Amino acid sequence: MKVALIQSALVWENPEANRTYFEEEINSITEEVNLIVLPEMFTTGFTMNPSAVAETMEGKTVVWMQSLAKAKNTAITGSIVIEENSNFYNRMLFVFPSGKIEHYDKRHLFTLAGEDKVYSKGSQKLIVDYLGWKICPFVCYDLRFPVFSRNIENYDLLIYVASWPNTRIKAWDSLLAARAIENMSYTIGVNRTGEDKNGFAYVGHSQAVDFLGEYILEPQELEGIFFVELNKEKMMQTRSKLDFLSDRDAFEIT
């Protein structure tokens, strides 16, 4: 599977400007890719003012993602602010080339920023079946909670999209590698760059780690599009040889 990671600064609470930027970036991709990954809240930045920017599942950004996925014949994923049944969600959308959508609502809301006061948390883990790969998508703060991300489904690829600030970037790097190693899974993290309206700085560090914790793509600090190729056969051979997942604990999440 070939994956494109798009790392960028974001225009604060301006979905139209951000869609325009990412459309140009996506249309600039000339090689064939199977999946494009965008950051957390890629249309707005990590805002605690959802009522000003929230969209519905029939809104402009969802339709835009579907149109681009069809036109480029690739899946596109990233999170946006969604309003549904009078609740706001930090929702990660996985849009298939056909336009079909599956979604994951961020479970671990970032209490330090008050995300839990204005957004509703999700409860269901999502496993996306795509091109023979099982993909498990998560959002930012989820990275700190290994129990929920434990590989009990034998997934093949973890994806984390984020607005992870520079002050804690060491944790981002360390935890992405840890999730890859403990779950014997390819792991991709896509973070933003720039500065938000609250004065928080972001240095990106979008990256890809293999199932043994080795970099396929080292942490990147500049804006850009970065490509990685994932080899499922190689991963499965390694899992067969180093059968660590068979010794995982059984548990229930309540």
C-alpha positions in Angstrom: 0.0 0.0 0.0 1.3 3.5 -0.9 0.3 6.3 1.5 0.7 10.0 1.2 1.0 12.0 4.4 0.2 15.7 4.1 1.7 18.0 6.8 0.7 21.6 6.8 -0.1 24.7 8.8 -3.9 25.4 9.2 -5.9 28.5 8.8 -7.8 29.1 12.0 -11.5 28.3 11.9 -11.6 28.8 8.1 -12.8 25.6 6.4 -13.0 27.1 2.9 -9.3 28.3 3.0 -8.1 24.9 4.3 -10.1 22.9 1.8 -8.7 25.1 -1.0 -5.1 24.5 0.2 -5.5 20.7 0.7 -7.3 20.3 -2.7 -4.3 21.9 -4.4 -1.9 19.7 -2.5 -3.9 16.5 -3.3 -4.2 17.5 -6.9 -0.5 18.0 -7.1 0.0 14.3 -6.4 0.9 12.7 -9.7 1.9 9.2 -8.7 -0.7 6.6 -7.8 -1.4 6.4 -4.1 -3.9 4.2 -2.2 -4.5 6.5 0.9 -4.0 10.2 1.7 -3.8 11.2 5.4 -4.6 14.7 6.6 -4.2 16.1 10.1 -6.6 16.4 13.0 -9.4 19.1 12.5 -7.7 19.9 9.2 -10.4 22.4 8.2 -10.3 24.5 11.3 -7.3 23.8 13.6 -7.9 22.4 17.1 -10.7 24.7 18.1 -12.8 24.6 21.2 -15.5 26.7 19.5 -17.3 23.9 17.5 -20.6 25.8 17.1 -18.8 28.3 14.8 -17.4 25.7 12.4 -19.3 22.4 12.8 -20.6 20.7 9.7 -22.9 17.7 9.2 -22.2 14.5 7.4 -23.9 16.0 4.4 -21.9 19.2 4.6 -19.3 20.8 2.3 -16.2 19.1 3.6 -17.7 15.6 3.5 -18.9 16.1 -0.1 -15.5 17.6 -0.9 -13.7 14.6 0.4 -15.9 12.2 -1.5 -15.4 14.2 -4.7 -11.6 14.2 -4.3 -11.5 10.5 -3.4 -13.4 9.6 -6.5 -11.4 11.9 -8.7 -8.1 10.7 -7.5 -9.2 7.0 -7.0 -7.8 6.9 -3.5 -9.0 6.8 0.1 -8.7 10.0 2.1 -8.8 10.3 5.9 -8.6 13.1 8.5 -10.7 14.5 11.3 -13.2 17.4 11.2 -15.8 19.0 13.5 -19.1 17.3 13.1 -22.5 18.2 14.6 -24.9 15.3 15.0 -28.0 15.0 17.2 -27.2 18.3 18.9 -23.7 16.9 19.9 -20.3 17.9 18.5 -17.7 15.3 17.6 -14.0 15.4 16.7 -14.7 12.8 13.9 -12.2 11.0 11.8 -13.6 10.2 8.4 -12.3 7.5 6.2 -13.6 8.1 2.7 -13.2 5.2 0.2 -12.5 5.9 -3.5 -16.1 5.0 -4.1 -17.3 7.8 -1.8 -18.3 5.4 0.9 -17.6 6.7 4.4 -16.7 5.1 7.7 -16.0 7.2 10.8 -14.4 7.1 14.2 -15.3 9.6 17.0 -12.3 10.5 19.2 -12.7 8.6 22.4 -10.0 10.3 24.6 -10.9 14.0 24.7 -8.1 16.4 25.7 -9.3 17.6 29.1 -6.2 20.0 29.4 -7.8 22.1 26.7 -11.4 21.5 27.8 -12.2 19.4 24.8 -14.4 17.2 27.0 -16.5 20.2 27.9 -17.6 21.0 24.3 -17.3 17.7 22.4 -18.9 14.3 23.0 -16.6 11.3 23.1 -16.9 8.3 21.0 -17.1 4.8 22.4 -16.5 2.5 19.4 -13.2 1.4 18.0 -13.2 1.3 14.2 -11.4 -1.2 12.0 -11.5 -0.3 8.3 -11.2 -3.0 5.7 -9.5 -1.6 2.7 -7.5 -3.3 -0.1 -6.9 -6.3 2.0 -5.6 -4.2 4.9 -7.2 -3.8 8.3 -6.7 -0.1 9.3 -7.3 1.3 12.8 -7.7 5.1 12.9 -7.3 7.2 16.0 -7.1 10.9 16.9 -4.2 12.7 18.7 -4.7 12.2 22.5 -5.8 8.6 21.9 -2.1 7.9 21.4 -1.5 8.1 25.1 -3.9 5.3 25.9 -2.5 1.9 24.8 -5.3 -0.3 26.1 -7.9 1.1 23.7 -5.5 0.7 20.8 -4.3 -2.8 21.7 -4.2 -5.0 18.6 -6.9 -7.6 19.5 -8.3 -7.4 15.9 -5.1 -8.3 14.2 -5.1 -5.0 12.3 -2.3 -4.1 10.0 -2.0 -0.3 10.2 -2.5 2.2 12.9 -3.1 5.8 11.9 -3.0 8.8 14.3 -3.9 12.3 13.1 -3.1 15.1 15.5 -2.6 18.7 16.6 0.3 17.8 18.9 2.3 20.9 20.1 6.0 21.3 20.0 6.3 21.4 23.8 5.4 17.7 24.0 6.8 16.4 20.7 9.1 13.9 22.4 6.1 12.1 23.7 4.6 12.0 20.2 7.7 10.4 18.7 8.1 8.0 21.6 4.5 6.8 21.8 4.1 6.3 18.0 7.1 3.9 18.1 5.7 2.2 21.2 2.3 1.6 19.6 4.0 0.2 16.6 6.2 -2.2 18.6 3.6 -3.4 21.1 1.0 -4.0 18.4 3.4 -5.3 15.7 1.7 -3.0 13.3 2.7 -0.3 10.8 2.0 3.0 12.4 1.5 6.4 10.7 1.2 9.7 12.5 0.3 12.9 10.7 0.6 16.2 12.7 0.2 19.8 11.7 2.8 22.7 11.6 2.6 26.4 12.2 0.9 28.3 15.1 -2.7 28.4 16.2 -4.8 31.3 17.5 -4.0 30.2 21.1 -0.2 30.7 20.4 0.7 27.0 20.4 3.5 26.1 18.0 3.5 22.9 16.0 6.6 21.3 14.4 4.9 18.4 12.6 7.0 15.3 13.0 4.6 13.4 10.7 6.2 10.0 10.4 5.8 6.3 9.6 7.1 3.4 11.8 7.2 -0.3 10.9 6.0 -3.2 13.0 9.4 -3.4 14.8 9.6 0.3 15.6 12.0 1.2 12.7 11.4 4.4 10.8 10.1 4.1 7.2 9.7 7.9 7.3 11.6 9.8 9.9 9.8 12.7 11.6 9.4 15.6 9.2 9.3 19.3 10.3 8.6 21.1 7.0 5.2 21.4 5.2 4.9 19.0 2.4 3.6 15.7 1.1 5.5 12.6 2.1 5.1 9.1 0.6 5.6 5.7 2.2 5.1 2.2 0.9 3.9 -0.5 3.3 4.5 -4.3 2.8 1.9 -6.4 4.4 3.6 -9.7 3.4 6.8 -8.7 5.1 4.9 -7.7 8.3 3.0 -11.0 8.3 6.2 -13.0 7.9 7.7 -11.1 10.9 4.6 -11.7 13.0 4.8 -15.4 12.2 8.4 -15.6 13.1 8.1 -13.4 16.2 4.7 -14.5 17.5 4.4 -11.9 20.3 0.8 -11.1 19.7 -0.2 -14.6 20.7 0.9 -13.7 24.3 -1.3 -10.6 24.6 -3.6 -10.3 27.5 -7.4 -10.7 27.3 -9.4 -7.8 28.6 -12.7 -5.9 28.3 -13.1 -2.1 28.1 -16.0 -0.6 29.9 
